[in-house]
Amino acid sequence: MLISVKLAPTFDYATLERFWRAADDLGFPAVWNYDHFYGLIEATDPTLEGWTTLAAMAVVVKRARVGCLVSGVTYRNPAVLAKMAVTVDHICGGRMDFGLGAGWHEAEHRGYGIDFPRAGTRVAMLDEALTVIRRLWTEESVTFTGRFFTLTDALCEPKPIQRPHPPIIVGAAQPRMLRVAARHADEWNMPSTSPQEWITANGHLDTACAELGREPSSIRRGVQLFLYPDRPEQVDAQLDSIADYAQAGCQHVVMSFYQPPGEELLRRCAELL
């Protein structure tokens, strides 16, 4: 099982850089941030922008893969996002994973004047955006007329270092989103509160793969576990649950810290590698 670590860019830059360097030095295979403009618990929490932060991570982190888990499809035109991702892939020498989801944080949409359509529409946007992005990464030029996005002889040069394209990770929990993952994802990730919740969603993904004629084993299965370092008992319970996820077929655990972990805790997590 892969075990990687994540820290949201809701801390000052020096703190983030220390975390990235420490995680890289300890041998974690990937280090992640997230893509939001407001804090998740308190909207007023200072939050650095995810993709510019990811570009910095791509320089600081020398061995591990880097990625944003996940970006929101509503925030950027997918052609622009494809170009941003290619840039980060070149900065890090081909170590970027590309995560995308339907978005959910209504307050930041409202505050910034970004359209926030109903959930079903956002899922359809994600499906269409991933189609566009994959084509931009792999085709010489793209003309596309869809429900949400239109491209005319669109170019995306240079192409990503990773061929045919960077791994696509879809964050999903509900059946409609899992169908998008079945169509597009190289890896599926789900924020989970219990192994049983994850097992249920994993079964829905298998069903979606069968309906679309895709081999289920071609999608790596992942989970995101949230850890609160200021609550040691909560951390212990989350780390203990990893064995249950592994037994259920989970292949990748992303440990997402709500506060920067101390050196001792990060080393303890690295011992699970």
Long-range contacts (C-beta under 8 A, 24 or more apart in sequence): 1-242, 1-246, 1-250, 1-251, 1-252, 1-253, 2-29, 2-30, 2-222, 2-251, 2-252, 2-253, 3-28, 3-29, 3-242, 3-252, 3-253, 3-255, 3-269, 3-272, 3-273, 4-28, 4-29, 4-30, 4-31, 4-32, 4-64, 4-65, 4-252, 4-253, 4-254, 4-255, 5-30, 5-31, 5-32, 5-254, 5-255, 5-256, 5-257, 5-266, 5-269, 6-31, 6-32, 6-33, 6-34, 6-69, 6-224, 6-254, 6-255, 6-256, 6-257, 7-32, 7-33, 7-256, 7-257, 7-260, 8-33, 8-34, 8-36, 8-40, 8-47, 8-256, 8-258, 9-33, 9-34, 9-47, 9-48, 9-49, 9-50, 9-53, 10-39, 10-40, 10-45, 10-46, 10-47, 10-48, 11-260, 12-46, 13-48, 13-56, 15-260, 16-48, 16-53, 17-56, 17-60, 18-260, 19-257, 19-260, 19-261, 19-266, 20-57, 20-60, 20-61, 21-60, 21-61, 22-263, 22-266, 23-61, 23-64, 23-266, 24-60, 24-61, 24-62, 24-63, 24-64, 26-266, 26-267, 26-270, 27-63, 27-270, 27-273, 28-64, 28-270, 28-273, 29-64, 29-65, 29-273, 30-64, 30-65, 30-66, 30-67, 30-97, 30-254, 31-57, 31-61, 31-64, 31-65, 31-66, 32-66, 32-67, 32-68, 32-69, 32-99, 32-254, 32-256, 33-57, 33-68, 33-69, 34-68, 34-69, 34-70, 35-68, 35-70, 35-71, 35-72, 35-75, 36-72, 36-105, 36-108, 37-105, 37-108, 37-111, 37-112, 38-105, 38-107, 38-108, 38-111, 40-105, 43-107, 43-108, 43-111, 51-84, 51-88, 54-88, 54-96, 55-87, 55-88, 55-91, 57-92, 58-88, 58-91, 58-92, 58-95, 58-96, 59-91, 59-92, 61-92, 61-95, 64-95, 65-92, 65-95, 65-96, 65-97, 66-92, 66-95, 66-96, 66-97, 67-96, 67-97, 67-98, 67-99, 67-169, 68-98, 68-99, 69-99, 69-169, 69-171, 69-189, 69-224, 69-254, 69-256, 70-99, 70-100, 70-101, 70-169, 70-170, 70-171, 70-189, 71-99, 71-100, 71-101, 72-100, 72-101, 72-102, 72-103, 72-104, 72-105, 73-100, 73-101, 73-102, 73-103, 73-122, 73-125, 73-126, 73-129, 74-102, 74-103, 74-109, 74-114, 74-115, 74-116, 74-117, 74-122, 74-125, 75-103, 75-114, 77-149, 78-128, 78-129, 78-130, 78-132, 78-133, 78-136, 78-149, 79-132, 79-133, 79-136, 79-149, 79-151, 79-154, 79-156, 81-129, 81-133, 82-132, 82-133, 82-136, 82-137, 82-156, 83-136, 83-156, 85-133, 85-160, 85-166, 86-137, 86-156, 86-158, 86-159, 86-160, 89-160, 89-161, 89-162, 89-166, 90-158, 90-160, 90-161, 93-161, 94-160, 94-161, 94-162, 94-166, 96-160, 96-162, 96-166, 97-166, 97-167, 97-169, 97-187, 98-133, 98-165, 98-166, 98-167, 98-168, 98-169, 99-168, 99-169, 99-170, 99-171, 99-189, 100-126, 100-129, 100-130, 100-133, 100-168, 100-169, 100-170, 100-171, 101-126, 101-170, 101-171, 101-172, 101-177, 102-126, 102-177, 120-176, 123-176, 123-177, 123-180, 124-148, 126-170, 126-177, 126-180, 127-180, 127-183, 127-184, 130-168, 130-170, 130-180, 130-183, 130-184, 131-184, 134-165, 134-168, 134-184, 137-164, 137-165, 137-166, 138-164, 138-165, 169-222, 171-224, 172-201, 172-205, 173-201, 174-201, 175-204, 175-208, 178-204, 178-205, 178-208, 179-208, 179-211, 179-212, 181-205, 181-208, 181-219, 182-208, 182-209, 182-211, 182-212, 182-214, 182-219, 183-212, 183-214, 185-219, 186-218, 186-219, 186-220, 187-219, 187-220, 187-221, 187-222, 187-252, 188-219, 188-220, 188-221, 188-222, 189-222, 189-223, 189-224, 189-252, 189-254, 190-222, 190-223, 190-224, 191-223, 191-224, 191-226, 191-256, 192-223, 192-224, 192-225, 192-245, 194-241, 195-241, 195-244, 195-245, 195-248, 198-223, 198-245, 198-248, 198-250, 199-248, 202-248, 202-249, 202-250, 220-251, 220-252, 221-249, 221-250, 221-251, 221-252, 222-250, 222-251, 222-252, 222-253, 222-254, 223-250, 223-252, 223-253, 223-254, 224-253, 224-254, 224-256, 225-253, 225-254, 225-255, 225-256, 226-256, 226-258, 227-255, 227-256, 227-257, 227-258, 227-261, 228-257, 228-258, 228-259, 229-257, 229-258, 229-259, 229-260, 229-261, 229-262, 229-265, 230-259, 235-265, 239-268, 239-269, 239-272, 242-272
